Amino acid sequence: MHRPRLLVALVFAALLLAAPAAPASSSGVVVSQVYAGGGNSGASFTNDFVELFNAGTSSTSLDGWTVQYASAAGTSWQATALGGSIAPGHHYLVQLSSAASVGAPLPTPDATGTSNLAVSGGKVAVVTNASALSCGATAGSCSGVSGIEDLVGYGSAADYEGASAAAAPSSSTAAIRADAGCTDTDSNTDDFDVDTPTPRNSSSPVTSCTDGGGSPDGTTGAASVDVDIQNSLSLALEQPVISFGTASSGTTPAPVSERVTVNSNNATGYSLTVHRTAFTPADLPLGVASTAPAGGTLGPALVGGARAAVPIPPAADLLVGTTSARSAAAGDVWPTTLGFTGPLPVVAPGRYSATVTYTLIGR
């Protein structure tokens, strides 16, 4: 009876310890990107930066405001002064420190500071005054502090909005507010994703939060797309020329490999057949043998490793094999061999030649 009660009490305590949600930005000005890899090895940009976005419906003066940064567990905040104003749907770029001359330069910043953001974790706050904060050691400690317009804890940050911090960025990624900066549920882990940094300043195109984050002045066009896919049948022979070398009447030369690779997109499969011309100046008893690839079925005359005579038209082709489906992506390989069905007959000395033709037919 005691153990279930203890478990319930622990769960309830955990819920009480979750960071309370900070109030939503009263002006609509929020942190839309945090990039902490400036100048690091593999950096996308030379400098760290914090990007602000006005998701509200009216311009907001930033005179006297600051962007402040503290380490993951720290309570000593470094402030960067802001100025000017930020119009609805516009961005404001705050350029911060650089580790080295690695990465691309940022667009022209709207404000500059010297804070060095840690990739592994930290806290960024938009504050409506210039007084340095002193909170941030524990979850929720900054939630009731006057002047904080927006707070983002990322990575290993000890304080954050909502239940947990946003994921940590890297040298090539940033913590980016969802829905083009328009989403603000007061939960850092839900509102931010890690993605490729795209710093924007006050001169960047406007973003509207009334049409899903897209531009308020836009249009669309549609184009139909089609493709006509034809039946595809192709085969490739291992050897374009086959030689049995020098042989004598009464002997049977060793068979020679002639693998046939078939490519077919015919859903119902294909048939592979073979025929030949007569040898000149006198005919010889040429035959073929084969085994079937996966999914293939040998022709009746070749079952069991038999070597069957290759016919000469007008006799019908010899069926090497069939399939009932498309070929494998790399093709079906039929490992045929050409050889003689018996000893060479007694003929006059000389060179004897013929042509063997494999035929592929879609079923």
C-alpha positions, -999 to +999 in steps of 0.1 A: +000+000+000+029+024+006+047+019-027+019+031-050+014+062-029+052+070-031+051+067-069+021+091-072+038+116-049+070+116-070+051+121-102+032+150-087+064+166-074+080+163-108+051+182-123+054+210-097+091+214-105+086+219-143+094+255-153+064+277-153+055+292-187+067+328-191+041+352-202+039+356-240+056+386-255+034+416-250+049+434-280+052+403-303+090+406-304+106+372-299+139+355-305+135+337-338+171+322-342+201+315-320+233+306-337+263+298-314+289+283-338+304+315-352+339+309-364+342+274-350+355+245-371+329+237-397+310+270-389+284+282-414+290+318-403+319+337-389+299+353-360+274+341-334+241+358-338+206+363-323+178+370-346+147+388-334+113+388-351+082+410-346+052+386-348+029+414-336+007+438-356+024+471-348+060+485-348+079+483-316+107+507-306+138+489-293+155+520-279+168+511-244+162+474-250+189+448-247+196+412-258+212+394-229+231+361-227+242+339-198+259+305-197+238+273-192+240+275-154+252+310-149+234+341-135+259+367-148+243+381-180+261+400-208+240+427-224+240+440-260+222+473-265+195+475-292+181+506-309+157+517-336+124+499-342+112+466-356+081+466-379+055+439-380+068+408-399+103+421-399+136+407-384+164+423-364+199+408-365+222+410-335+258+401-344+279+387-316+314+372-311+335+351-334+359+323-326+379+326-358+376+336-395+357+305-404+324+306-422+305+332-442+300+368-430+266+377-417+243+401-435+246+437-422+237+435-385+212+458-369+231+457-336+265+443-325+278+428-293+307+408-279+288+379-262+304+345-269+275+320-271+282+284-261+271+257-285+264+232-258+239+253-239+230+288-228+203+314-222+192+343-244+167+369-232+151+400-249+148+426-222+130+459-223+157+477-203+194+478-199+196+463-164+216+431-163+195+400-152+206+379-122+182+349-126+186+316-145+202+292-121+171+270-118+141+262-140+115+290-138+137+314-120+134+341-147+097+337-153+086+364-130+114+389-137+101+423-149+113+434-183+119+400-199+100+401-232+112+366-244+135+339-230+152+310-248+171+283-230+189+258-253+210+227-248+220+222-212+204+255-200+192+255-164+164+279-171+140+280-201+103+286-210+081+256-206+090+221-196+125+219-211+151+237-231+153+238-269+177+214-285+214+225-287+225+238-321+260+231-336+286+248-357+264+244-388+229+246-373+208+271-353+179+269-329+151+282-351+116+292-340+089+272-358+064+285-384+089+312-397+090+327-362+053+330-357+049+302-332+051+312-295+036+287-271+060+296-243+077+262-245+112+263-258+114+226-266+082+228-287+087+262-303+123+256-316+138+232-341+175+227-350+181+235-387+203+253-411+209+289-400+193+317-422+202+350-406+179+379-416+181+416-408+157+445-409+161+447-447+150+411-453+116+404-469+086+407-446+070+376-431+033+375-423+020+355-394-016+358-407-010+335-437+010+306-422+044+325-421+046+332-458+048+365-476+016+386-475+021+397-512+024+365-532+009+344-559+010+308-569+012+289-602+005+253-610+018+231-637+007+196-646+035+170-647+034+138-666+058+111-678+052+084-703+071+053-692+075+027-719+082-010-717+119-015-714+136-047-726+174-050-730+200-078-729+237-079-728+260-107-737+291-116-718+312-121-750+305-107-785+328-132-800+332-168-789+361-190-799+366-227-792+402-225-803+418-254-822+400-288-822+401-321-841+374-342-856+361-367-831+367-345-801+343-324-780+357-290-771+350-277-736+319-254-733+324-217-733+305-193-709+281-168-724+262-151-696+231-132-707+220-102-686+184-093-690+167-060-679+129-058-682+103-035-665+075-057-678+054-066-648+043-099-662+079-111-670+097-121-702+109-151-723+145-156-734+151-177-765+180-186-788+187-197-824+217-197-847+228-199-883+244-230-897+282-233-895+300-228-928+315-244-947+298-274-930+275-275-900+285-286-865+263-298-836+262-266-814+242-267-782+234-246-752+230-252-714+219-229-687+207-225-651+179-200-641+184-169-619+162-162-589+126-160-601+133-176-634+122-210-649+143-230-673+129-241-706+119-278-706+148-289-729+174-274-704+161-288-672+185-308-651+216-294-667+209-308-702+226-293-732+201-289-760+208-283-797+205-247-808+180-246-836+184-231-871+155-212-886+129-219-899+129-242-868+114-224-838+137-208-812+148-229-782+133-215-750+161-208-725+137-196-698+110-174-685+100-151-656+067-139-644+078-105-629+102-076-636+139-083-636+160-075-606+173-039-603+207-049-616+192-073-642+187-111-643+218-130-652+212-163-672+245-182-670+243-200-703+272-219-719+277-228-755+292-261-764+288-291-787+262-318-782+286-345-793+320-350-809+329-329-839+322-347-871+348-356-897+351-325-919+377-308-940+403-287-920+396-250-919+378-223-899+341-229-892+318-201-881+282-194-872+261-167-854+241-173-823+212-149-815+195-146-782+160-130-783+142-113-754+104-111-755+081-093-730+052-116-718 
